[in-house]
Amino acid sequence: MRDPVADLKEIAFRLERANEATYRVRAFRSAASAIGKLSAQELAERLADGTLTKLPGVGDVTARCVAESLAGEEPVYLRRLAATAEVAIDEATAALRQALRGDCHSHSDWSDGGSPIPEMALAAVNIGHEYLVVTDHSPRLTVARGLSPDRLRQQLGEIRRINDQLPEGFRLLTGIEVDIRADGSLDQEPELLAELDVVVGSVHSNLRDERDVMTARMLAAIANPYLDILGHCTGRKVATGGGDRAHRSGMIRKESDFDAEAVFAACAGYDKAVEINCRPDRLDPPKRLLRLAVEAGCRFSIDTDAHAPGQLDWLPAGCERAARCGVPAERVVNTWPVELLLTWTAGHEK
């Protein structure tokens, strides 16, 4: 007999990785939660009398998966996902992906992510990470439930507690995706930013600012001693073939206009990393700018910007683009062991 809860969660993970619609992912996670509350006997009785679908959160498709799992068979739905999931990657991409030790940009349900921190952490463990940085949003991004200083302090305590329960050899790191304000300042108390392991800074507002204005804004943020990684630098959104309704409809947001040579020179000069964002709807920066950043001597961080566990497995998309643009593995900060990563981030505040 297989574990139906594990099978349902694996289906949800693979759907997230494939950027499928959120409602499909939620259906399998809800079913896993519902049957996970039942004893083995109760589950067997409901299967026998055909009342699985009477449980809130369990539908015909998920009930069929449970039945197949309890019969000792890999659910057909899971087999189909597994058969279509593998995408060939070339040798350089595979080598870079293998070199990655962690992910420096992820979100939980504390802000606009869909899953609790422990679920994100265990997913990171299962795909072989040594560390995961939790980088929920900052206060002014209210649409994403950005964390106030008090909520961020609460989260830091929660991460400490969770770390005590995680497998040896894996570590959750504290962080934030802090909003870069119009004047280039960072949207969180400096004293709190100083406590964090990793700070990703991103522009989320006024993305159509004039070139000079946007450049000055980004340069001020890069010079800030608390910023470690410049997140999705152009702010673009690109159409994808799957995902939520907005993605399927081809919603596109153009790149912000800024002096890329000046911005990347500043990143190199201050020893800050340029993020290579793996999200299918971002793939930021574009390859022409990524090559420019390589030429400028920048460091990089290949990050998923994951908002759900399955999205943590999007790293190959960023690795492929990095390999195509000649990004050296030694310049990618999340190929480093955690001690070296933390030494690097701490050095920005000196």
C-alpha positions in Angstrom: 0.0 0.0 0.0 1.3 3.5 -0.9 0.8 6.7 1.1 -2.1 8.6 -0.5 -1.3 11.8 1.3 2.3 11.7 0.0 1.0 10.9 -3.5 -1.4 13.8 -3.5 1.3 16.2 -2.3 3.7 14.9 -5.0 1.0 15.6 -7.6 0.6 19.2 -6.2 4.4 19.7 -6.2 4.6 18.6 -9.9 1.7 20.8 -10.9 3.4 23.8 -9.3 6.7 23.0 -11.0 4.9 22.9 -14.3 3.3 26.3 -13.5 -0.2 24.9 -13.8 -3.3 26.8 -12.6 -3.5 27.5 -8.9 -6.9 25.9 -8.5 -5.6 22.6 -9.7 -2.7 22.6 -7.2 -5.1 23.7 -4.4 -7.4 20.7 -5.2 -4.7 18.2 -4.5 -3.3 20.0 -1.4 -6.8 20.3 0.0 -7.5 16.6 -0.6 -4.2 15.7 1.1 -5.1 17.8 4.1 -8.6 16.3 4.3 -7.6 12.6 4.2 -4.5 13.3 6.4 -6.9 13.9 9.3 -8.4 10.4 9.0 -7.2 7.3 10.6 -6.3 4.4 8.4 -9.5 2.6 9.3 -11.7 5.6 8.6 -10.0 6.1 5.3 -10.5 2.4 4.3 -14.2 2.6 5.4 -14.9 5.7 3.3 -13.2 4.1 0.3 -15.3 0.9 0.7 -18.6 2.7 1.1 -17.9 5.3 -1.6 -18.0 8.4 0.7 -14.6 9.8 0.1 -16.0 12.6 -2.0 -18.3 13.6 0.9 -15.2 15.0 2.6 -14.7 18.7 2.1 -11.9 19.2 -0.3 -12.0 15.8 -2.0 -13.4 15.5 -5.5 -13.8 12.7 -8.0 -10.3 13.0 -9.4 -8.5 13.2 -6.1 -10.7 10.4 -4.7 -9.6 8.2 -7.6 -6.0 9.0 -6.9 -6.5 8.0 -3.2 -8.1 4.7 -4.3 -5.3 3.9 -6.6 -2.7 4.7 -4.0 -4.4 2.6 -1.3 -4.5 -0.3 -3.8 -0.7 0.0 -4.0 -0.7 1.5 -7.5 1.0 4.8 -8.5 -1.9 7.1 -9.3 -2.5 7.4 -13.0 -2.5 11.2 -12.6 1.0 11.1 -11.0 2.3 8.7 -13.6 1.2 11.0 -16.4 2.8 14.0 -14.8 6.0 12.1 -14.2 6.1 11.0 -17.8 5.8 14.5 -19.2 7.8 16.4 -16.7 11.4 15.7 -17.7 12.9 18.3 -20.1 16.4 17.6 -21.4 19.0 20.1 -20.3 22.5 20.3 -21.7 25.7 19.5 -19.9 26.6 23.1 -18.9 23.1 23.7 -17.5 23.1 20.4 -15.6 26.6 21.2 -14.1 25.4 24.6 -12.9 22.2 23.2 -11.4 24.2 20.5 -9.6 26.5 23.2 -8.2 23.6 25.1 -6.6 23.4 24.6 -2.8 20.3 26.7 -2.1 17.8 29.4 -3.1 18.0 33.0 -1.9 14.5 34.2 -2.9 11.3 32.4 -1.7 7.9 33.4 -0.3 5.7 31.8 2.3 2.1 32.3 3.4 3.3 35.1 5.7 3.1 37.3 2.7 1.8 36.3 -0.8 3.1 32.7 -0.9 0.7 29.8 -0.8 2.3 27.5 1.8 3.6 27.6 5.4 7.4 27.9 5.9 7.8 24.3 7.1 6.3 23.0 3.8 8.6 25.2 1.8 11.6 24.1 3.9 10.9 20.4 3.5 10.4 20.8 -0.2 13.8 22.4 -0.4 15.3 19.5 1.6 13.7 17.0 -0.8 15.2 18.6 -3.9 18.6 18.5 -2.3 19.1 22.1 -1.0 21.4 22.8 1.9 19.6 26.1 2.6 16.6 28.2 1.7 16.2 31.9 2.4 12.7 33.1 3.3 12.3 36.5 1.7 8.7 37.6 2.2 7.7 41.1 1.2 8.1 44.4 3.0 5.4 46.7 4.5 4.6 49.0 1.6 3.7 46.1 -0.7 0.3 45.8 0.9 -1.2 43.9 -2.1 1.3 41.1 -1.2 0.6 41.3 2.6 4.1 42.8 3.2 5.5 42.2 6.7 5.4 45.1 9.2 8.4 45.3 11.5 6.5 43.5 14.2 5.4 40.7 11.9 8.9 40.3 10.6 10.2 40.0 14.1 7.6 37.3 14.8 8.7 35.5 11.6 12.4 35.5 12.8 11.3 33.7 15.9 9.3 31.2 13.9 12.2 30.4 11.7 14.4 29.8 14.7 11.9 27.3 16.0 11.5 25.6 12.6 15.2 25.2 12.2 15.3 23.2 15.4 13.0 20.6 13.8 14.6 20.3 10.3 17.0 17.6 9.2 20.7 18.0 10.0 22.6 19.6 7.2 19.8 21.9 6.1 19.2 25.5 7.3 16.5 28.0 6.9 18.0 31.5 6.5 16.2 34.7 7.4 15.7 37.3 4.8 13.3 39.7 3.0 12.5 40.9 -0.5 12.5 44.5 0.5 10.8 47.1 -1.7 13.1 49.8 -3.2 11.3 53.0 -2.6 11.1 55.9 -5.1 14.1 57.6 -3.5 16.2 54.4 -3.5 15.8 53.7 0.3 14.8 50.3 1.5 11.3 49.6 2.9 12.2 48.2 6.4 13.8 49.4 9.6 17.6 49.4 9.2 18.0 47.7 12.5 15.9 44.8 11.3 17.6 44.6 8.0 20.9 44.3 9.9 19.6 41.2 11.7 18.7 39.3 8.5 20.9 36.8 6.8 20.1 37.9 3.2 18.4 41.0 1.8 17.0 40.9 -1.7 16.0 44.4 -2.9 13.5 44.8 -5.8 11.6 47.6 -7.5 7.8 46.9 -7.5 6.3 50.4 -8.1 6.6 53.2 -10.6 8.1 50.8 -13.1 7.6 53.2 -15.9 9.8 55.9 -14.3 12.1 57.9 -16.6 15.5 56.3 -17.3 17.5 58.8 -15.2 15.0 58.5 -12.3 15.0 54.7 -12.3 18.8 54.6 -12.6 19.3 56.9 -9.6 16.8 54.9 -7.6 18.6 51.6 -8.3 22.0 53.0 -7.7 21.0 54.4 -4.3 19.6 51.0 -3.3 22.8 49.1 -4.5 24.9 51.5 -2.4 22.8 50.7 0.7 25.0 48.5 3.0 22.0 46.2 3.9 21.2 45.2 0.3 22.8 42.0 -0.9 21.0 41.0 -4.1 19.3 43.1 -6.7 16.1 41.2 -7.5 14.4 40.9 -10.9 16.1 44.1 -12.1 13.9 45.0 -15.1 10.6 44.2 -13.5 9.3 42.7 -16.7 6.6 40.1 -17.0 6.5 37.8 -20.0 3.7 35.5 -21.3 3.8 31.9 -20.4 2.0 28.9 -21.7 0.5 27.8 -18.4 -0.2 29.1 -14.9 -2.9 31.3 -13.6 -5.4 33.1 -15.8 -3.3 36.2 -16.1 -0.4 34.2 -17.5 -2.6 32.2 -19.9 -4.1 35.3 -21.3 -0.6 36.6 -22.2 -0.3 39.5 -19.8 3.0 41.2 -20.4 4.8 44.0 -18.6 7.6 45.7 -20.4 11.0 46.2 -18.9 11.9 49.2 -16.8 14.3 51.6 -18.5 17.6 52.2 -16.7 21.3 52.6 -17.4 22.2 48.9 -17.2 25.9 49.6 -17.6 25.9 52.0 -14.6 23.7 49.7 -12.5 25.8 46.6 -13.1 29.1 48.5 -12.6 27.7 49.5 -9.2 26.7 45.9 -8.3 30.3 44.8 -9.2 31.8 47.8 -7.3 29.8 47.2 -4.1 30.1 43.4 -4.5 26.3 42.9 -4.7 24.7 40.1 -6.7 22.4 40.4 -9.7 19.5 38.0 -9.4 18.8 35.6 -12.3 15.1 35.1 -11.7 13.8 31.7 -12.7 10.1 32.4 -12.7 8.6 31.5 -16.1 6.7 34.8 -16.1 9.9 36.8 -15.4 13.1 35.2 -16.7 14.8 38.4 -15.6 17.2 39.9 -16.6 16.9 39.3 -20.4 19.9 37.5 -21.9 21.3 40.7 -23.5 21.5 42.3 -20.0 22.7 39.1 -18.4 25.7 39.1 -20.8 26.3 42.8 -19.9 26.3 41.9 -16.2 28.8 39.1 -16.9 31.1 41.5 -18.7 30.8 44.0 -15.8 32.2 41.3 -13.4 29.0 41.0 -11.3 28.2 38.2 -8.9 24.8 36.4 -9.4 22.2 34.6 -7.5 20.1 32.1 -9.4 16.7 32.1 -7.6 13.3 30.7 -8.1 11.2 33.5 -6.4 9.1 30.5 -5.4 5.6 31.2 -4.0 4.8 27.4 -3.6 6.9 24.3 -2.9 6.8 22.9 -6.4 8.2 26.2 -7.7 11.4 25.6 -5.9 12.3 23.2 -8.7 12.3 26.0 -11.3 16.1 26.4 -10.9 17.0 24.7 -14.3 15.3 27.6 -16.2 17.7 30.1 -14.6 20.7 27.7 -14.9 20.0 27.3 -18.6 20.0 31.1 -19.2 23.1 31.5 -17.1 25.0 28.8 -19.0 24.0 30.4 -22.3 25.3 33.7 -21.2 28.6 32.5 -19.8 28.0 33.0 -16.1 30.9 31.3 -14.2 29.7 29.0 -11.4 32.1 30.5 -9.0 30.4 33.9 -9.4 27.0 32.5 -8.4 26.6 33.0 -4.7 24.2 30.2 -4.1 26.8 27.7 -5.3 28.7 28.6 -2.1 28.3 26.8 1.3 26.2 28.6 3.7 29.1 29.9 5.8 30.7 31.6 2.8 27.3 33.0 1.7 26.8 34.6 5.2 30.3 35.9 5.3 29.7 37.6 2.0 26.4 39.2 3.1 27.8 40.3 6.4 30.7 42.0 4.7 28.3 44.5 3.0 27.5 46.1 6.3 31.1 46.8 7.3 
